[in-house]
Structure formats: C-alpha cells, structure tokens
Amino acid sequence: MTFLHLIVASLGAFFLSLLFTPLIMKFCQKKNLLDQPDGNRKIHSTPKSRLGGVAVAGSFFISLLVFRFFLSYPVSFWYILGLAAIFLTGFFDDIYNLPPWSKVLGLGIGTLILIFDGVVIEFITLPWNVLWYIGIWGIPFTFFWILGITNSLNLIDGMDGLSSGIAAIAACTLGIIALQHGRWESALISFLLMGSSMGFLPYNFPPAKIFIGDGGALFFGGVLATVSVEGALKSATTFTLAVPILILGIPILDTFFAIVRRKKNKLPITKPDRGHLHHRLLEKGLTQREVILVVYLISASLSILAILIDRFLVNSTYSLLLTLVLFYVSWKWGKHLGVTELSCGTQSTKKV
C-alpha cells in the first residue's frame, strides 16, 4: 500500500458521500423519516432528514470493499460485520426509536464481533515506561473502551456538524499516527472515515439540511474506537491512553460531564438534557456556527498535541502528567461553563 492508495481511498469515500447524501435527503422527505424538534436536547426548530449515517457508512463500506476485492486489501469480513452491527443498531433506532436495552444489546453484539476479529488491547504502557501485558483482561477492557467511545460520539451529537466534524478531525489524526507507526491498514480505515465524513459535512454544517442520526454517530464512534485500538493504543512509546484520550478529548469529556451531571441530579444516564458543552456555549451568546468552530479548534489543537506527544514525548511518565494536567484544566473550564449542572439558561437568539 502507498500514499497514493490512501489519497484515492479518501477522495473516493468523499465523493461517494457527497453524492449519496442528497439522495438520502430526498428519500427521507418522501418517506417522512424526519427528526422532529423536541425542545429538550435538540436545538433545531424544523423537521430534518435523520438518516445521514446511511450516506456516510455506505460510502465507507463501498470504498473499503473496493479495496478488499479489487486491490487485495486484507480487511476481515468479521471487522466489516462488527461495524455493520453497530451502524444498524443506530439505524433502526433512528427509524423505530428502540428502547435503551436493545441498543445496548446491538452495540454489545457488534463489539463482541470486533473483539472476536482480534481488535483487542493487549498491553498498557504505564509511567516509567513499564509495559503491562493485561492478558485476558484485555477483552473486557476493549469491550468497555469500544462501547464508551461509540456512545460518546452519539451523546455529543446534539448540534449541526458537531459529531461529523469531530469525527473527521479525529480520523485524520488517527491516520497520521497510524502512519507514524507503519500501520497502513489502520491508516486506510482512518482516511476512509475522514473522506466519508467530509463529504457529508457540507450538508450537515449549520444550518444543516440533514442530520447524521444515531446510526451515523454510533458508526463514527465504532470506527474511531477500533482504529484507536489498532493504530494508537498499541504504541509502547508513551502512556498508552494519552494519545487516543487527547484525540477524542471533546466527546470523552462531554460524556464524562454528562454522567456526572445526571448522577448529581439523580437522572438516568440515558435521559437527554441540555447541559452539554455546546448548549453551554450557546448560552454564552455564541451562534451555532461559532460554537462549532470553537469545538473544532479545541479538537484540532488536542489532536495536534497528540501527534506531537506520540512523535516526540517518548517518556510515558511525562505524557501521563500532561494528560492529567489537561484533564484538570478541562474539568475547571467545564465547571465554569456549568456543564455539571442541569439547569439551562436562555438559548442564544442570534441567527445561525
């Protein structure tokens, strides 16, 4: 595999997504598969198509299968099946509004298929460059890692262009890191996801014409989780979790704050609210576009830092300390914004 293959793959996924998205929009309008405003977590005021994930996942899978059958790329059937199970769980939820237990079941099945395929965290690099092989414990650790990252992309999907933009930035970063370690297969998966999400983004950027839906958001999370395991978590040069935590910092922190907020207010973890980071930034008077650009900037900055850490900061102790410092700063900033509180002020009335 060469850089040319990666460029062609990314461009192919981009143009397929760019082509499929308006077709999905027309289909949703015809079948009335629209996301309705609910006045709770969602901030849109008019019904929008909610099956954008079909365009993203479809362009990704088609591009991947082209590489598998025509260019002899050794992608596993089980890997494709595991990602498909995760996507279909969200897809059916978009259509039928599945109960939480069935979503957990579907995501669990998809995750187990991926683990069966060999997507398993084998070791953790601890401070002082100590390599700890976790053996059989890698299976449950990987299971909860994939479930956690998958759901974090879904939880943060509460504003036009949010999850798709973050996914594109994270995928690009994971692709670069995979290349730094010579993992071309992980790099290909990453750049395919980047291309398909970028092709969808013009229709999803505020004001969105179509939403990514649970299917797309969960698919983003599933791919990013698996690539982070294969392309970043298997690096023995830094504190193992530092790089993927930084790359996926926004969705991870937003999920953490959501858990704290809902536990603090004795609410179910699955209950939607308007206390997410993007809601709080809206309260500060920013428009939707301004909020999106701020989040993109933070995500890109953390991703650049992750690349530099992976490339230059080989001491795992320093990378752990840096991660803890950034987490503390993020915690203080989040509390200042009020993301641990349930109450929500008046939404900004600026035009988007």
Salt bridges, closest charged atoms under 4 A:
ASP35 OD1 - LYS42 NZ 2.83
ASP35 OD2 - HIS44 NE2 3.34
ASP93 OD2 - LYS103 NZ 3.28
ASP214 OD2 - LYS103 NZ 3.47
GLU230 OE2 - LYS234 NZ 3.28
ASP254 OD2 - HIS276 ND1 2.63
ASP273 OD1 - ARG261 NH2 3.03
ASP273 OD2 - ARG262 NE 2.78
ASP273 OD1 - HIS276 NE2 3.96
GLU283 OE2 - ARG280 NH1 2.61
ASP310 OD2 - HIS181 NE2 2.86
GLU341 OE2 - LYS264 NZ 2.57
